[in-house]
Amino acid sequence: MHAYAVQDSTGLFKMDAMENPHRLPPALQAELGQRLGALALNRYPGSSIEALRQALATYARVPPGFDIMLGNGSDELISLLAMACDLPGACVMAPVPGFVMYELSARLQGLKFVGVPLDADFELDEAAMLAAIAQHQPVLVYLAYPNNPTANLWDDAVIEKIIAAAPGFVVMDEAYQPFAEKSFIGRIARYDHVLLMRTMSKFGLAGARIGYVIGRKALIAEMDKVRPPYNISVLNAECGLFALEHIDVFASQAKDIVTQRAIILESLGRMPGLRAYSSDANMVLVRLLAKSGSGAKLADTVFHRLKKRGVLVKNVSGMHPLLIDCLRITVGTAKENEAMLTALKESL
């Protein structure tokens, strides 16, 4: 194993971790600072946690009969799901390449993980997924909507077939929902075994570490048994409440990111030597077009050239064979994106 590594971004345009590049306006920074300073830090979290749950339920339009459980980011929720579903011989399944924590949390809990490769266009392989479900009978199937690092929304008809075939729970991971045109929330009430997971990290609070999962009340009540007490701090909860009270500010930021994404994709489409894949998230996957046999070396070379030019992206070429020669670029501010595009052109 290797511990999760965070790249040093000192002095660089940080475009490697799918964060919202926008900070709060100064006036809101001051207002939030006053609220945080007034909190009773000598007490364990209390009513603010329930207030945040209710505010998120309203924001996410949680249907009647459903409930929310909070986590210290989606990472903790993924770990708690593995713990709650840890039965003898159980396995967790997800398409790959995908979010690394699905596999990591399963293996750390002692569960088998089955990764089902996407097709060459990063779409779900319907036949392979259904065959794997029939063979392995997974207790958990993760479907990222959109996916990381490929940034695409998968075909709804295939997703429906996977949900129908799943003998256990299906988790729709909507971490990047603020930048996508579609959500599963309007369909979740049709099912008893589907969970919808979101995070406030991409929303704009990556530093506050707030994730949440939505499901039937009875199901959330069972999951809640493995949740550590006080897993959300009063500081984090207050940040979440404050953000939801100023939803227009964060909605405007998300709109700007979507606009900048279109600009990046248009610019990359005119750039020789690479292929940029369509995106429904706040990242763009780029494949460097190389001569046969170059492998991950080309991505390594361009990654380091970009870094020397002050731009930090994510080299994903070693994550999975389907990602050979690929870099993942987070959508930044207009200034950051312009610098990235210039540096990329010079680096090719």
N, C-alpha and C positions, 0 to 999 in steps of 0.2 A: 504493500500500500504506500501511497504518498499522501501527506496531509494536503488539504485544500490550500493552494498557493494564491496569494493576491499580488499582482504585479506592482512594483514600485512606479508610481506615476509622477514623482517629483519633477517639476519643471516641464511636464509634457501635457499636451492636449489629451485628456483621458477619454478614450473612445473604445474601451475594451469590456465594459461591464454592464451595458444596457441601463445605465442610470439616466434619470431625467437631468439634463444639463443646466436647468434653470433653478436659481435660488429664489427664495422669497423676496419680495420687494422690501426695502429698508423699513418702511412703516410697519409692515406685518412682522418683520423680524423683532422689532422693538415690542410690539404687542404680545407676541408669543413669549418673548423673554420675560415679560412681566408676569404672565400667567404661570410659566414654569417656576419662576422664583417664589410664587405664592403657595406652591403645593406643600402639603404636609409630608415631607420626605422621611420624617421619623415614623410614619405609619405604613403598614402594608397596603397594597392597592385594594381599593374597595369599590365604592359606587361608580367611580370613573370608568371602570372596566365594563360594567353593565351599560353605562351610558354610551360607550363606544360600540358595543355590540348592537344596541338599538339603532344608533346612527348609521352603522354599516348596513344593517338590515333594510333601512329606508333607502339608502343610497343604491344598494344592489338590487332593490325591488324583490326581496325574498318573498316567495309565495306563502300563503297560510299553510300551517302544518309543518313548516321547515324552521330550522334554527341555525345559529352560527356558533362556531368555536374559534377562539382566537389562538394564534401561535406566535412565537418569536420569529417572525418571518415564515415563509412557506417551508423552509428547510426543517424547522421543528415539526410542523404538521406532517410532513412526509415521514419523518422518523416516528412520530406517534402513530401514524397509520400502520407502519410496519410492526410496531409493538402490539397494537390492538389486534392485528390479524396474524400474529405469530402462532400458527398451529403446526403440529407435526406434519412434515412433508409439504408445507405450503410454499407457493412460489409467487413472485411478483413479475409482471410482464409490462413491457413498454416498447414502442417502436424505437429503433436506433438508426442514426444518431439522434439523441435527445438529451434532456436535462440529466446531468451526471448523478444528481442526488437520488433519483429513483433507484438506480442500481446500488449506489453506495449505502443508502439507508437499509435496503433489503439485506445486503451482505453483512453489514454490521450487526443486524438483528439475527443473523444466522439463517436467513431465508434464501431460497434459490431465486436467482434472477434470470429471466429469459428475455433477451433482446431480439426483436424481430426487425430485420433490416427494411428500411424504406426502399422504394424503387429508385431508379437512376435520376428521376426528377424530384426526389424527396417527397413523393406522395405515399400514402398508405398502400402496402401490398395486401389487398383484401384477402386473397386466397391464403397467403402465408400467415396472416394474423388469425384468420378463422381456424386454420389447421393447428396453429400453435395453441390456441385456446382449447380446442378439442383434446389435444394431446396432454397439455400440462394442467388444465383446470385451475387457472390462477385465482388466488384470493383477491388480488388487486391488479387492475389494468389501468395504467396511466396514459391519457391522451392529452398532450399539450395543444392548446387551441388559442393562439398560434404556437408553433413549435420553436424550440430553441435547440440548435443554432440556425435552423433553416428558415425561420421567420414566416412560414406559410401556414395558412388555414387549410385543413384537410377536408376532403369531400364529405359532406353531411350524410349522404346515403351510406357510405362505407362505415362511418361512425355509428350510425343507427344499427347496422348489422352486427358490429362488434359489441355494442351494448346488449343487443338481443341474445348474443351467443355467450356472453360472460356469465360464469356461474357464481362469481363473487361480486366485488364492488368495482365500478368504473369511476375513475377520478378525472374529471375534466379540469385541466390546469389552465386557468385563464390569467396567467401572470401579466400578459401583454394586452389585456383587453382594452385599456384606454386608447390603444392605437389601431384597433381592429374594428371593422364594420359590423361584425357579428358577435353574438354571445349565446351561450347555451342556457342562460338563466330562464328564458321563456319556455324552455322545453323540459326543465328539470322536474316539474310537477308530474310529468307522465310516468316517472320511474320511482321505485323504492330503493334501488341499489346504485344510484348515481350520486356522486358527490361533486360539488363544484368548488374549486380552490382558487383563491385570488390572493394578491399581495398589494400592500400600499407602497412597495418599493419602487415599482415602475411608475406608479401614480405620482411620485415625487418625494417619498419619505424613505428612501433606501437606508438612511442612517437611523431611522426610528425602529426598524425591524418589527413590522406588524403584518402578519398573514392571517387569513381566515378561510374556513371551510364551511360550506353550506350543504345541509342535507336534511333528511326527515328528522323530526324531533327525537324520535326513539333511537335512531341511529347515532345522532350527535350525543345523546345522553350516554350511550355506551362508550363512544370514543372519549368522552370527557373524563372517564374513569382513569385513563392513563396520562392525562395532562398534568404536569407539575403545578402545584399551587402557585399563584402569583407569577405566572410565566410572562405576563406583560407588566412592565413597570408603570408607575403613575406618570412618569415623564413621557414614555412612549404613548400611553393612552391619551394624554392631554394633547400631544402633537397630532395624533389621529383625529381627535375631536376638532381641533383648531383647523386642520386641513379640510375637513368635511363642512365646516362652517364657511369656508372660503372656496367652495368648490368651483366657482367661476374662474378664479385665478389659475387653478390647476387644469381646468378644462381648456383654458386659453393656451397654457403651456403645451398640453397634448396636441392641440390643433396646430400649433407652430411646429411641433416635431413631425407631424404627418406632412405638413407642407414642405419642410426641409427634407424629409425622406424622398418625396417626389423629385425635388431638385437634384438630390444625390443620384437617384436612379437614372434620371435623364442624362446627367453628366457622365456617369459610368457607362451608360449605353453607347456613348460616342467615343469611349476610350479604348483603343486597340490593346490587345494582349490580355483581356480578361472577360469574364462573363459575370454579370450581376444578376442575382435571382430576385424575383418579385418578393415584396415584403408586406406583411400585415402587422408588423411589430415595430419597435424602435431600433431595429438593427437591419443591416444588409449583409447578406452572405455573398462573398466574391470568390470566384474561382479564377486563378491565374492560368492562362492558357499556355501550356508549355509543351516542349517536345516530349515524345513518349519516353517514359523511364525517369523523368526528373524527380518524381515522388514528392516528398515533403520539402526537399531542399529549396525549391523555388519559393515556396511560401516562407521558409525560414529567411531566405535572402531579402525578400521584399519587406518582411516584418522588421528586420533589423535596419534596413534602409529608411523605413518610415520612422522608426524610433530615433535614428540619428537626426532626422529632420523635425523632431519634436512632436511626433504623433504616435500614441500608443493604441494599438488595436489588439485583437485576440487572434492568435495563430491557432486555428482549430484543425490544422492538417493532420495532426497525429491522433485525433480523437477517435476516428473511425475511417475505414478504407474509402467510404463514400465521400469523405471530406478531403481527400488528397488535394494539395495545392490550394486550399481554401483559407481565407481570412474572414473574420467576422468584424464588422465595423458598426459601432454604435452611432446612431444619429445624434449629432450635437447641435450646438447653436450655429447660426449662419456663419459666424467667424471661424468656429472650429471646423465646420464642414468645408469651407473654402480652403483653409490651411491643409486639411486632410487630402482634398482632391488635388491640390497643387503638389503636395509631397508624394502622393501615389503616382501621379503622372511622371514625376522625376525619378521615382524608384523602380519603375517597370523596365 
